[in-house]
Amino acid sequence: MKHIPRKRFGQHFLSDPAIIDAIVRAIDPRPGQAMVEIGPGLAALTQPLAERLGRLTVIELDRDLAARLRAHPRLDVIESDVLKVDFARIQPAPPATKLRVCGNLPYNISTPILFHLLPFAGGIEDQHFMLQKEVIDRMVAAPATADYGRLSVMLQWRYAMENVLFVPPEAFEPPPRVDSAVVRMRPLPAFAPLDVGAFSALVQVAFSQRRKLLRHTLGKWLEARGFAGDFDVQRRAEEVPVQEYVALATALPH
């Protein structure tokens, strides 16, 4: 029975064999590695991944699709909203020590998923996600560019990121109205431990009025928190490198 894509789940199913093959090559799954796929859908990527890994865990919200996936002999199916999944409880079996995560993320909740995964980065080897291209442009953006913003800072604090593959709309069924891409995210071994919520609040204030100098936004916010350190607020938010935001968050009084 043919599955009808559900708009409320943002379902666009990958269907181009050449693109699927290119994504699998980019991920480079090896036998025995522990991998979790988010949103496997009709298993276009799932099947080649499972063949190479031997075993694959998938997270699927759509109960009809989850029921189909349970019939696959190499899959462990978690039927759930990914935002409710505790990735720390998905234990990799030896010899794997860390999880690899991949998926074609629903574009309507891609940013919340990326933020949900941040606290689990210590137990993750890498992440490969297909997303809207403009979201990936923001994720990998350098300071002093139009795409550099809250998403860039929050993710580059914790990951080394790379845009690895362009995916056109016609690679999907039904085709989305936007271009897509695949991003590789590797958790950084050396990073400043921060409270994710507090760091997120700081960065959100900084970029709340990105055309204004930071003294109008972040400057007042820092003053209210009794910050007396050295931080140049005569700049716009997009001019501040990630490491300066991290250093500021570390220096804030708790």
Secondary structure as GFF3:
##gff-version 3
##sequence-region A 1 254
A	DSSP	three_ten_helix	7	9	.	.	.	ID=ss1
A	DSSP	beta_strand	13	14	.	.	.	ID=ss2
A	DSSP	alpha_helix	17	27	.	.	.	ID=ss3
A	DSSP	beta_strand	34	38	.	.	.	ID=ss4
A	DSSP	alpha_helix	46	53	.	.	.	ID=ss5
A	DSSP	beta_strand	56	60	.	.	.	ID=ss6
A	DSSP	alpha_helix	63	70	.	.	.	ID=ss7
A	DSSP	beta_strand	75	79	.	.	.	ID=ss8
A	DSSP	three_ten_helix	82	84	.	.	.	ID=ss9
A	DSSP	three_ten_helix	87	89	.	.	.	ID=ss10
A	DSSP	beta_strand	99	104	.	.	.	ID=ss11
A	DSSP	three_ten_helix	107	109	.	.	.	ID=ss12
A	DSSP	alpha_helix	110	117	.	.	.	ID=ss13
A	DSSP	three_ten_helix	118	123	.	.	.	ID=ss14
A	DSSP	beta_strand	124	132	.	.	.	ID=ss15
A	DSSP	alpha_helix	133	139	.	.	.	ID=ss16
A	DSSP	alpha_helix	150	156	.	.	.	ID=ss17
A	DSSP	beta_strand	159	167	.	.	.	ID=ss18
A	DSSP	three_ten_helix	169	171	.	.	.	ID=ss19
A	DSSP	beta_strand	172	173	.	.	.	ID=ss20
A	DSSP	beta_strand	180	187	.	.	.	ID=ss21
A	DSSP	alpha_helix	196	206	.	.	.	ID=ss22
A	DSSP	three_ten_helix	214	216	.	.	.	ID=ss23
A	DSSP	alpha_helix	218	224	.	.	.	ID=ss24
A	DSSP	three_ten_helix	237	239	.	.	.	ID=ss25
A	DSSP	alpha_helix	242	251	.	.	.	ID=ss26
###
